[in-house]
Amino acid sequence: MSGRPEDELEHALLEVRELIESTVAIHRDRSLRERRITTVEGGYEAVLEAAEELIGGAVHSIDIVHARTPLSGQQPERPVRSERELIYSADEAVAVRLLASPALLDESFVREQLGRDRPVAIRVARVPPLQALLVDGVTGLVVAESAVGRRASLIRAPEVLHTLHTLFAGVWSNAVPANERIVFGDRDRAALARQILGALRAGVTDEVAARDLTVSVRTYRRHVAEIMALLGASSRFQAGVRAAELGLLPLASAPGPGGHTGR
């Protein structure tokens, strides 16, 4: 995706909205069985039931966008735990990806993924107000604002699903892994931390690592101390162990500063 990410996201969301509206209009007169987009009536409880059915039938993949908040003045429609339980109800063989806006990131859910055999992959990005569930590339459930207000739609229209998948893939590729955001706060700090952690694992001296990062040795050691504090580690070794648990270490085969490898 080119240009400013937020502009491209808004444009893509407008395309999705227009596609939903036009497809609904085209197929309004068809029987319910033939419609490729149907409105989910009955409030959030009905949306959760539809989501549960889709997740239960997933075979290969589930992609989720969680970036829609209640309307101003409204109470949350359902505890977050219900949505979490829906995600956990997926078959173990199904790959699950969750893309959340910063305001809606559930840090306890992120931490729950540590140590799981098949964790939910979670990333964070600025996403337009949208709640979406994409299953196996053939079915979607979307809750978004439309010309007639908030609409929950069950989607099997290929052209709409293609746009949704393009939107998801583009944002996902540039999003920050949730565990990095929780620990380090933003992408730049996370990238620096990965370089430093890679240097520590490779046994690179502080002098060499500082030179490769174009900072003074004093500044490098300050960064190391800050990373240790963020990871709750009392030693560099403990910092490495904690970083490995969080999945923050770069690949062992990747070169560290100064051309060293992690081997």
N, C-alpha and C positions, 0 to 999 in steps of 0.2 A: 504494500500500500504506500502511496506517495503523498506528499503534502502533510499538513498538520493532522495527526491522528484523530483529534477530536472532530475536525471538520469532516474527515472521511467517514467517521462513525455516524455522525448526524446524517450525512448523505445516504449512507447505506440503510440506516433505519427508516428514512423517508421512502426509500425504494421498497423496503419490506412493507411498510404501511400502505403504500399505493398498490402494491401487488395484491395484498390481502383484500383491499377494498374493491379493486377491479375484478379479482377472481370471484369474490362473493357476488358481485353484481352479475357477472357472466353466468354463474351457475345457480342464481337465486331460484330459477323456475324448475330446476332439476329435482328429482326425488332425492330424499336424504341419502339413500344408498349411493347415488351417483356423484354427490357433491364432493369436491376435493378440499373444500374449506367449510367447516361447520362451526357455529358459535356454541361455546360451552355455557349453558345457562345454569343458574342456581348458586351463584356466588363462589367464594373461595373454597368452600367445602367440595363443590362439584369439580373445581379445578384440581384439587388434591386427589380426588378419586380418579379423574382422567389421567393424572400424572402417575398414580400408582399402577394403573392398568398398563400404561406404556412402558414403565420401568420394569414391571414384571414380565413383559413380553420381549424385552431387549435381548439380543443375541450377541452382538459384537461391540457396540459402542453407545455411550450416553454422553452427550455434551449439554452442559447446563450454563445458562447465563443468569446470574442473580444480581440484578441492578435496579429493581423496581421497589420503591418504598410506598407505604400507604398514602392516600391522598391527605392533604393538609387537614388537620383536625380529627382524623380518624385514628382509632386504635389499631395496632397490628392485627391482621385478620386471623392469624394462627401462630402458635408458638413455633420458633425456629426448629425446635426438637422434632416436630412432626416431619418437616422437610428433610431433616437429617436421617430420620428413620426410613423415609422413602428411598433415599440414596443407598442406604445399607441393605435395603431389600433386593437390590439388583443381584443377579446371578454372579458368582465369583469370577466367572470367565469373562465378564463384560468389563471393558475399559471405561472408566468414568473420569471425565474432566469437568471441573467446575471453575467458571470464570466469574469473579465477584468484583463489584465496585469497592473502593477502599472503605466507604462508610458501612458496607454490609458484610465485610469480612468477619467471619466467626473464628476468632483465634483459638478457642478451645477445640473446635472441629479440626483446625489445621494441626494442632498438636496431637489430636487423636490418631492422625495418620502415621505418626512415627512408630516404626516397628511393625506396622501391618504388612502382611504378605503381599496384598494387592491394594495399596493405598489409593485414595482418590487424589488425582492430580489437581492441585489448586493453584490458580494464578490470579493476580490482581491487576486491574487496569481501569482507567476512566471509561465507562460504558454509558451510553444513553439509557434513560429509564426503560428497562425491558426485562421481562422474565421469560425465559425460553428453555424448552426441553427438546432436544433433537435426538432421536433414537434410530440407530442403524442407518441413518441417511435417508430414510423413507417416510418418517413421520415426525411431526413437530407439534408442540403445544406452546402457544405464545400468548402472553398477556401484555398488552401495550395500549397506548392511547391511540384512538382512531378518530375519524370525523364525527362519529356518533358517541364519543366518550370512550371509557375504558372497555376493551373487548378481550375476551379470552377465546382463542380460536384453535381448533384442532385442524392441523394442516397435513394434507397429502399431495398438495400441488407441487410438482417437481420444480417449477420456476421459482416459487417462493422458497422452497427448501434449499435450492441452489444458492440463492442470495443470502439466506441465513447462514449456511455453511461457509460461504465466502467471508462473511462478516466475522464469524467466530474464528476461522482460521487466521485471518489477518490480525485480529486483536490478540489472539492467543500467542502468536509468534513473537509479539513485542511486549507481552505482559510480564510482570515480575513474579517469579515463584513466590507463593505466599509465605513460605518459611523464611525466605530471605528478607522479605519486607518486615515481618514481625521482629526479626533479630536486628537488622541493620537500618531499616527505615526507608531507603530508596535505592534505585537502580545503581547510581554512581557509587554509593558507599558499599553496596553489595559486591560490585565488580572489583573495587579496590580490596575488599576483604578476601575475595576469592584468590586474588593474586598473592596476597600476603600469606594466606593459609597454604597455598601451593608452595611458596618459598619455604615456609616452616617445615612442611612435610618433606621437601626435597633436601633439607639440611643446608640450604643456602645461608651463608653468613649474613649478618645484618648489614655489613658494609656493601656486599655485592647486591643484595636485595634493594637496599636504599638507592644505590646507583642506578639500577635498572628501572626503578620507579621514579627516578629523577627527584628524589627528596633527600634531605639530610638524614644521617643516621639517627640523630635525635628525634626527628619527625617520624621516621620509620618505627622506632621503638615506642613512640607515643601511640602510633596506630596499633601496634601489637598489643599494648596495654589496654587500649580501648576495646579491641576485639575480645580480649580475654575477659574484660568486665562484662561486655554484652552477652558473652556465652556463659557467664557465671563460672569461669575457670580460674583456678589459683596457679596454674602453670601452663606453659606452652603445650605440654603433652596433653593435659586435660582439655585445652582448647581444641586440639586436633581431634580428640575423641568426641567431644560435643559437636564439632562441626561435621564429623562423619555421620553422627546420629541424625543430624538435621538435613543431610544431603547437600551440604554447602561446599564440600571440597571439589575442586576440578578433577577431571579424569586423571587417573594415575599415569597414563601414557602421554599426557600433554606436557610439553616442555615448561619448566618453571623459569623464573627470571635467570638471565645469564646462560640460557640454553640447557640448563639442568633438567632432568626428568624426575618424576616422582618415584622412580624405581631405585 
